[in-house]
Amino acid sequence: MTRKEATSTLTKVRYERLKSSVLERDHFACLSHLGTLASGSTIPGLLMTETNVPPSSDIVDLAIIGAGPVGLFAAFYAGLRQMSVKIIDSLESLGGQLVTLYPEKYIYDVAGFPKVLAKDLAASLVEQGMQYGAIACLGEQTQTVEVDPAGGFAITTSHTTHHARSVVICAGMGSFSPKKLPIPNEPQLIGRGLYYFVKSMEEFRGKRVLVVGGGDSAVDWANMLHPIAASVTLIHRRDGFRAHEDSVEKMRACNAVNIRVFYELRAIEAGTDGRIARATIYDNRTNADESIEVDAVLVNIGFANSLGPIKNWGLTLEKNAIVVDSTMKTSRPGIFAAGDVCTYLGKLKLIATGFGEAAIAVNFAKTMIDPKAKLFPGHSSDMELPAQVSH
């Protein structure tokens, strides 16, 4: 038997054992091999969800806190290392910000994709990440992570207590909410033409759109909306943009976006039907007002984010992020972190780098709970994944 054949055979056996051990737990329900995104679309693949049951003594090798892109890739890689996994998230769906903030937005900086819609990337990550039978525990906010006297960790959520031998925190920005417009009628305009997120680009078709902001989201939406909107105006409080240089260049080169720098939003007026009809913008150099007719105002002026309960877990923090070393270990043994939630010298907050951090964290978690295991797992091309296993 060749080395590759031996590896394939061993992988089949381990996968079948892992799958059987998971499926035999009577308080888990398999949702017909179907996952659901926040956008309502469905994803083929294995999604398991835990029902609200009393605390369980069942222990998994790895608990992943956060079901965004980095958490999902961590679930895949842990399955590749033959680790049993629970992935816990306060949201009701897998995919994180990809599906809750910008499902219709194109992403350009993920390797292998010249461009990909966020919701499509999320669908692929769910299919990849859940293929080894990871347990998805959704709608559960993780409150505490304590050392379990019986071994490993006791992870208490808003619904139950989970037990794991190791933990990887992939919580992204933590809890977040968009910074709101400081205007008195802001609450009344939500759903009537005022947007902080874009769930469907079709809502902007044929409309006069005002985009507020100068970061990646504002510039990207200006570039994406101008082909379908009647008009797009972007205002920014200064003449420098925080967005990627390439995106800014494309926007400047496009005559379809009316760029107004040194302008800010003063007020929004509704028409007789209660929907947005016009906006008052002003030049912050002269304070001179200008009224423009608009149908929709898309605000991208940043987010207020907080680590929430994570701040109380006894981890070393720096600027609202978890400090890790080159192995993604935190200051607490057995707890790792990856993605936007962590920081180290030279850190870049990108999905691309988060994937690499997830792989590092999982491999070191594997060797921690199984000292005989190799740190380097080998190349995935030499392994047989579940989709290839014959039953």
C-alpha positions as CSV (number, residue, x, y, z in Angstrom):
1,M,0.0,0.0,0.0
2,T,1.4,3.4,-0.9
3,R,1.6,6.3,1.6
4,K,-1.2,8.1,-0.2
5,E,-3.5,5.0,-0.1
6,A,-2.7,4.5,3.6
7,T,-3.5,8.1,4.4
8,S,-6.8,7.8,2.4
9,T,-7.8,4.7,4.2
10,L,-7.0,6.1,7.6
11,T,-8.9,9.3,6.8
12,K,-12.0,7.3,5.8
13,V,-12.0,5.3,9.0
14,R,-11.5,8.4,11.2
15,Y,-14.2,10.3,9.3
16,E,-16.8,7.5,9.7
17,R,-16.0,7.3,13.5
18,L,-16.3,11.0,13.9
19,K,-19.5,11.2,11.9
20,S,-21.1,8.3,13.8
21,S,-20.1,9.7,17.2
22,V,-21.8,13.0,16.3
23,L,-24.9,11.6,14.8
24,E,-25.6,9.2,17.7
25,R,-26.1,12.1,20.1
26,D,-29.8,12.2,20.5
27,H,-30.0,15.9,21.4
28,F,-28.6,17.0,18.0
29,A,-30.8,17.3,14.9
30,C,-29.6,17.2,11.3
31,L,-31.4,19.7,9.2
32,S,-31.8,17.6,6.1
33,H,-28.2,18.4,5.0
34,L,-29.3,21.9,4.4
35,G,-27.9,25.2,5.8
36,T,-29.7,28.6,5.7
37,L,-28.0,32.0,5.3
38,A,-29.4,35.2,6.7
39,S,-30.3,36.2,3.2
40,G,-32.8,33.3,3.0
41,S,-30.8,31.3,0.4
42,T,-29.9,27.7,1.1
43,I,-26.5,26.0,1.0
44,P,-25.9,22.4,0.2
45,G,-23.8,20.7,2.9
46,L,-24.1,19.4,6.4
47,L,-25.4,21.8,9.0
48,M,-26.2,20.6,12.5
49,T,-27.9,22.7,15.0
50,E,-28.2,22.1,18.7
51,T,-31.6,22.2,20.3
52,N,-32.1,24.0,23.6
53,V,-31.1,21.2,26.0
54,P,-29.8,21.1,29.6
55,P,-26.0,21.4,30.0
56,S,-24.3,18.4,28.5
57,S,-21.2,16.6,29.6
58,D,-20.3,15.7,26.0
59,I,-16.9,17.2,25.1
60,V,-15.6,18.1,21.7
61,D,-12.0,18.6,20.7
62,L,-12.5,22.2,19.7
63,A,-15.1,25.0,20.3
64,I,-15.0,27.8,17.8
65,I,-16.6,31.0,18.9
66,G,-17.8,32.9,15.9
67,A,-19.3,31.5,12.7
68,G,-18.0,34.1,10.2
69,P,-15.5,33.3,7.4
70,V,-12.6,32.7,9.7
71,G,-14.6,30.5,12.1
72,L,-16.0,28.4,9.2
73,F,-12.5,27.9,7.8
74,A,-11.3,26.9,11.2
75,A,-14.1,24.3,11.4
76,F,-13.0,22.9,8.0
77,Y,-9.3,22.7,9.1
78,A,-10.2,21.1,12.4
79,G,-12.2,18.5,10.5
80,L,-9.2,18.0,8.3
81,R,-7.2,17.3,11.5
82,Q,-9.9,14.8,12.6
83,M,-11.1,17.0,15.5
84,S,-14.7,17.1,16.7
85,V,-16.0,20.6,16.6
86,K,-18.7,22.9,17.8
87,I,-19.1,26.3,16.2
88,I,-21.0,28.8,18.4
89,D,-22.4,32.2,17.3
90,S,-24.9,34.7,18.6
91,L,-26.4,35.2,15.2
92,E,-29.1,32.8,13.9
93,S,-27.1,31.9,10.7
94,L,-23.7,31.0,9.5
95,G,-21.5,33.5,7.6
96,G,-21.1,36.4,9.9
97,Q,-20.7,39.9,8.4
98,L,-20.7,38.4,4.9
99,V,-24.4,37.8,5.2
100,T,-25.5,40.2,7.9
101,L,-23.8,43.4,6.6
102,Y,-23.1,43.1,2.9
103,P,-24.4,40.0,1.2
104,E,-24.7,41.8,-2.2
105,K,-21.2,43.3,-2.0
106,Y,-18.3,42.0,-4.2
107,I,-15.1,41.0,-2.4
108,Y,-11.9,41.2,-4.5
109,D,-9.1,40.2,-2.1
110,V,-9.8,36.5,-1.5
111,A,-7.3,34.3,-3.3
112,G,-8.7,32.4,-6.2
113,F,-11.6,34.8,-6.8
114,P,-11.2,37.8,-9.1
115,K,-14.4,38.9,-7.5
116,V,-17.1,37.1,-5.5
117,L,-20.3,38.2,-3.9
118,A,-20.1,38.0,-0.1
119,K,-23.2,35.8,0.1
120,D,-21.7,33.4,-2.5
121,L,-18.4,33.3,-0.6
122,A,-20.3,32.6,2.6
123,A,-22.2,29.7,0.9
124,S,-18.9,28.1,-0.2
125,L,-17.4,28.5,3.2
126,V,-20.4,26.9,4.9
127,E,-20.3,24.0,2.5
128,Q,-16.5,23.6,3.1
129,G,-16.6,24.3,6.8
130,M,-19.4,22.0,7.8
131,Q,-18.5,19.0,5.6
132,Y,-16.9,17.1,8.6
133,G,-20.1,17.3,10.7
134,A,-19.3,20.3,12.9
135,I,-22.1,21.2,15.3
136,A,-23.5,24.7,14.7
137,C,-24.9,26.2,17.8
138,L,-26.6,29.4,16.6
139,G,-28.4,32.1,18.4
140,E,-26.2,31.6,21.4
141,Q,-24.0,34.4,22.9
142,T,-21.0,33.1,24.6
143,Q,-20.9,34.5,28.1
144,T,-18.0,32.8,29.9
145,V,-15.1,30.4,29.1
146,E,-13.9,28.8,32.3
147,V,-11.4,25.9,33.0
148,D,-13.4,22.8,33.6
149,P,-12.2,20.8,36.6
150,A,-12.9,17.6,34.6
151,G,-10.6,18.8,31.9
152,G,-10.7,21.4,29.1
153,F,-13.2,24.3,29.2
154,A,-16.8,24.9,30.2
155,I,-18.2,27.4,27.7
156,T,-21.4,29.0,29.0
157,T,-23.7,30.6,26.5
158,S,-27.1,32.2,26.7
159,H,-28.7,28.8,26.2
160,T,-26.5,26.1,27.7
161,T,-23.0,25.0,28.6
162,H,-20.6,23.4,26.1
163,H,-17.5,21.5,26.9
164,A,-14.3,21.5,24.8
165,R,-10.7,20.5,25.1
166,S,-9.6,23.7,23.3
167,V,-11.1,27.0,22.1
168,V,-10.5,29.2,19.1
169,I,-12.1,32.7,19.2
170,C,-13.0,33.9,15.8
171,A,-15.5,36.6,16.9
172,G,-14.5,39.2,14.3
173,M,-15.3,42.8,15.5
174,G,-17.3,41.4,18.4
175,S,-20.7,42.9,18.7
176,F,-21.2,45.8,16.4
177,S,-23.8,48.4,15.3
178,P,-23.6,51.1,12.7
179,K,-22.9,54.6,13.7
180,K,-26.2,56.4,13.3
181,L,-26.9,59.8,11.8
182,P,-27.3,62.5,14.5
183,I,-30.5,63.9,13.1
184,P,-33.8,64.1,15.0
185,N,-36.0,62.2,12.5
186,E,-33.5,59.4,11.9
187,P,-35.7,56.6,13.5
188,Q,-38.7,57.6,11.4
189,L,-36.7,57.3,8.2
190,I,-35.5,53.7,8.7
191,G,-37.3,51.6,6.1
192,R,-38.4,54.7,4.3
193,G,-35.2,55.3,2.3
194,L,-32.5,55.5,5.0
195,Y,-30.1,52.6,4.9
196,Y,-27.1,51.5,6.9
197,F,-26.7,48.1,5.1
198,V,-27.5,46.9,1.6
199,K,-29.3,43.5,1.7
200,S,-30.6,43.8,-1.9
201,M,-29.2,46.0,-4.6
202,E,-32.6,45.9,-6.4
203,E,-34.0,48.2,-3.8
204,F,-31.8,51.0,-5.3
205,R,-32.7,50.4,-9.0
206,G,-33.8,53.6,-10.7
207,K,-33.4,55.7,-7.5
208,R,-31.4,58.8,-6.8
209,V,-29.0,57.7,-4.2
210,L,-26.9,59.7,-1.7
211,V,-23.9,57.8,-0.2
212,V,-22.4,59.2,2.9
213,G,-18.9,58.2,3.9
214,G,-15.3,57.7,2.6
215,G,-14.3,54.2,3.6
216,D,-14.4,50.9,1.8
217,S,-18.1,50.3,2.1
218,A,-19.1,53.8,0.9
219,V,-16.8,53.7,-2.1
220,D,-17.6,50.1,-3.0
221,W,-21.3,50.8,-2.9
222,A,-21.0,53.9,-5.0
223,N,-19.1,51.8,-7.6
224,M,-21.7,49.0,-7.5
225,L,-24.8,51.0,-7.4
226,H,-24.2,53.5,-10.2
227,P,-25.0,51.0,-13.0
228,I,-28.5,50.4,-11.7
229,A,-29.4,53.7,-9.9
230,A,-30.8,56.8,-11.6
231,S,-27.9,58.7,-10.0
232,V,-25.3,58.3,-7.3
233,T,-23.9,61.2,-5.3
234,L,-21.1,60.5,-2.7
235,I,-20.3,63.0,0.0
236,H,-17.3,62.8,2.3
237,R,-16.1,65.3,5.0
238,R,-12.6,65.5,3.6
239,D,-10.7,65.0,0.3
240,G,-8.9,61.9,1.4
241,F,-10.5,58.5,1.3
242,R,-9.9,55.5,3.6
243,A,-11.0,53.0,1.0
244,H,-8.6,50.9,-1.1
245,E,-6.7,53.0,-3.7
246,D,-8.0,50.9,-6.6
247,S,-11.6,51.3,-5.6
248,V,-11.1,55.1,-5.2
249,E,-9.5,55.3,-8.6
250,K,-12.3,53.4,-10.2
251,M,-14.8,55.7,-8.6
252,R,-12.9,58.9,-9.7
253,A,-12.6,57.5,-13.2
254,C,-16.3,56.9,-13.4
255,N,-18.3,59.9,-14.6
256,A,-21.5,58.3,-13.2
257,V,-20.6,59.0,-9.5
258,N,-21.0,62.7,-8.4
259,I,-18.2,63.0,-5.8
260,R,-18.6,65.9,-3.3
261,V,-15.6,66.2,-0.9
262,F,-15.7,68.5,2.1
263,Y,-19.4,67.9,2.3
264,E,-21.5,66.6,5.1
265,L,-25.1,65.7,5.7
266,R,-27.2,68.2,7.7
267,A,-30.8,67.1,7.4
268,I,-33.1,64.7,5.5
269,E,-36.7,65.6,4.6
270,A,-39.5,63.2,3.9
271,G,-42.2,63.7,1.3
272,T,-46.0,63.4,1.9
273,D,-45.8,59.7,1.7
274,G,-43.2,59.6,4.5
275,R,-40.4,58.5,2.3
276,I,-37.1,60.4,1.8
277,A,-37.5,63.1,-0.8
278,R,-34.5,65.5,-0.3
279,A,-31.4,66.0,1.7
280,T,-29.6,69.1,2.9
281,I,-25.8,68.8,2.6
282,Y,-23.3,71.5,3.5
283,D,-19.7,72.5,2.7
284,N,-17.8,72.2,5.9
285,R,-15.3,74.8,4.8
286,T,-18.0,77.6,4.4
287,N,-21.0,76.1,6.1
288,A,-23.1,76.8,3.0
289,D,-26.1,74.6,2.6
290,E,-27.3,72.9,-0.6
291,S,-30.6,70.9,-1.0
292,I,-30.6,67.9,-3.3
293,E,-33.5,65.6,-4.3
294,V,-32.9,62.0,-3.3
295,D,-34.8,58.8,-3.0
296,A,-32.4,56.8,-0.8
297,V,-29.6,57.7,1.6
298,L,-27.0,55.0,2.3
299,V,-24.9,55.8,5.4
300,N,-21.4,54.2,5.8
301,I,-19.7,56.3,8.6
302,G,-18.3,53.4,10.6
303,F,-19.4,51.0,13.3
304,A,-19.4,51.0,17.1
305,N,-18.0,47.7,18.1
306,S,-17.4,46.0,21.5
307,L,-15.8,42.7,22.5
308,G,-18.8,42.3,24.9
309,P,-18.3,39.5,27.4
310,I,-14.9,38.6,25.9
311,K,-13.5,41.5,27.9
312,N,-14.1,39.6,31.0
313,W,-12.5,36.3,30.0
314,G,-9.1,37.1,31.5
315,L,-7.3,37.6,28.2
316,T,-4.7,40.1,27.4
317,L,-6.3,42.9,25.3
318,E,-4.9,45.7,23.3
319,K,-7.0,48.3,21.5
320,N,-10.2,46.2,21.8
321,A,-8.5,43.1,20.3
322,I,-7.0,39.9,21.8
323,V,-3.2,39.7,21.9
324,V,-1.8,36.5,20.4
325,D,1.6,35.2,19.7
326,S,2.9,33.7,16.4
327,T,1.0,30.4,17.1
328,M,-2.2,32.3,17.7
329,K,-2.1,31.5,21.4
330,T,-3.7,33.9,23.8
331,S,-2.5,34.7,27.3
332,R,-4.7,31.8,28.6
333,P,-3.4,28.3,27.8
334,G,-5.7,26.3,25.5
335,I,-7.4,29.4,24.1
336,F,-6.4,30.6,20.7
337,A,-7.7,33.5,18.5
338,A,-7.8,34.2,14.8
339,G,-9.2,36.9,12.5
340,D,-10.2,40.5,13.2
341,V,-10.6,39.7,16.9
342,C,-6.9,39.2,17.5
343,T,-3.8,41.4,17.2
344,Y,0.0,41.1,17.0
345,L,2.9,43.0,15.5
346,G,2.2,43.5,11.8
347,K,-1.5,42.5,12.0
348,L,-3.6,43.1,8.9
349,K,-7.4,42.7,9.3
350,L,-8.2,40.8,6.1
351,I,-10.2,37.7,5.4
352,A,-7.2,36.4,3.5
353,T,-4.9,36.7,6.6
354,G,-7.7,35.4,8.8
355,F,-7.8,32.1,6.9
356,G,-4.0,31.6,7.6
357,E,-4.4,32.5,11.2
358,A,-7.3,29.9,11.6
359,A,-5.1,27.1,10.1
360,I,-2.2,28.0,12.5
361,A,-4.6,28.2,15.5
362,V,-6.2,24.8,14.7
363,N,-2.9,23.0,14.1
364,F,-1.4,24.2,17.4
365,A,-4.7,23.3,19.2
366,K,-4.4,19.8,17.7
367,T,-0.9,19.3,19.1
368,M,-1.9,20.7,22.5
369,I,-4.7,18.1,23.0
370,D,-2.7,15.4,21.2
371,P,1.0,15.8,21.8
372,K,1.7,12.8,19.5
373,A,0.2,14.6,16.5
374,K,2.3,16.3,14.0
375,L,2.1,20.1,13.8
376,F,2.1,20.0,10.0
377,P,-0.8,17.8,8.8
378,G,0.4,17.2,5.3
379,H,-1.1,18.5,2.1
380,S,-4.9,18.3,1.7
381,S,-4.3,17.0,-1.9
382,D,-3.0,13.8,-0.2
383,M,-6.1,13.4,1.9
384,E,-9.6,12.2,1.0
385,L,-12.3,14.6,2.1
386,P,-15.8,13.5,3.1
387,A,-17.4,14.2,-0.3
388,Q,-15.0,11.7,-1.8
389,V,-15.7,8.9,0.8
390,S,-17.8,6.1,-0.6
391,H,-20.4,4.6,1.7
